[in-house]
Amino acid sequence: MLAFMANGGLHLYVHSTLVSLTRETARGLSLGYMTEDEAKTFVRDSSSRDLGVDVALSIVLPDKPHSSDVRVTLLVTKEQMARFAPFTSLLPFALSYAVTMRSLQ
């Protein structure tokens, strides 16, 4: 029972870290204080430091004049999740989070 509770806590930690990284990356790109290369470096460094894994990153920048939205998606695979919490491998999914923000540029 205690192992399942600890596993749930680790799962929640990974999820909240993923949400924070995704939102900060999208915010930086939409407000213009990060370039695409800086965003990739930020995600790589932060995920390695905070999670110990390299997360998959997808960035979709605005295609003006058709769109002004920045979309950032981060993914932690099921195999990577197993490094944090052994019972996570029993779950049939990976963790991903996507954020779309309106670009002001």
N, C-alpha and C positions, 0 to 999 in steps of 0.2 A: 504494500500500500504506500509506504513511504517513498519507494522508488518511483512509483507512478506520479506522485505529487512533485517530486524533484524533476522528473521528466517534463511535466506540465509547466513548471516554472522556467525551465531552460527553453522550452518551446516559446513561451511568452516573451522571454528576453530576446530571442532571435527575431521574433515578429516585431517587437517594438523597436529594435535597432534597425531593422529593415525599413520600417515605416519612416523613422527619422532620417535615415540616409536618403531615401527616395524623395521625401519632401524637400530636404535641404538642397539636393541636387537640382530638382525642378525649379525651386525658388531662385537659385543662383543663375541658372540658365535663362529663366524668364525675365529676371531683373537686369541681366547683363553683367553681373559681377563675376561670372564664370564663363570661360569659353568651353567648347565641347571637350578639348583636350584636358583642361583643368578639371572639368567635371569627372572625366574618366579617372584621372589621377586621384581625385578626392575620394571617389567610391572605392578604388583599389586599395588605397592606404587606410581608409577608415574601416572597411570590411576586414582587412587583414588584422588591423589592430584590435577591433572590437569583437570580431567573430572568429578570427583565425582561418578564414576561408576567402577565396576570391569569388565573389558573387557574379552572376551573369548580368550584364548591363545592356539595356536598349535605350537609345535616345532618338526621339523623332523631333527635329527642329521645325519651326514654322516654314511653310512654303508660301510666302507672301506672293500675291495678294489673296490667295485662296484660304489661308489659315493663319492664325496668330497664336496657336496653341503649341506649347512645349509638352511633350509626353515622355516621361521617364519610367522605365520598368526595371525592377531588380528581382532576381530569382536566386533562391538557395535551393539546390537540388535535394532530393530525398537522401542521396548518398552523403551529401555534406551535412544534412541535419543529423544523420546517424552519428557523426563525430561529436555532437553536443549531447545528445540524449539517445541512449541505446534503444529505447522503446519506440522512438519516432519512426524507426524502420518498419514498424507495423502499420503505419499510416499509409494510405495509398496515394499521397500527393506530396508535392514540393511546396515551399512557401514562396509566394511572389507578391509583389505589391506594385501598383502602377499609380502614377499621379499625373494629371494633366493640369497645367497652369497657363493662363493667358499671358502671352509675352507682351511687354510694354515697349519693346523696341521697334 
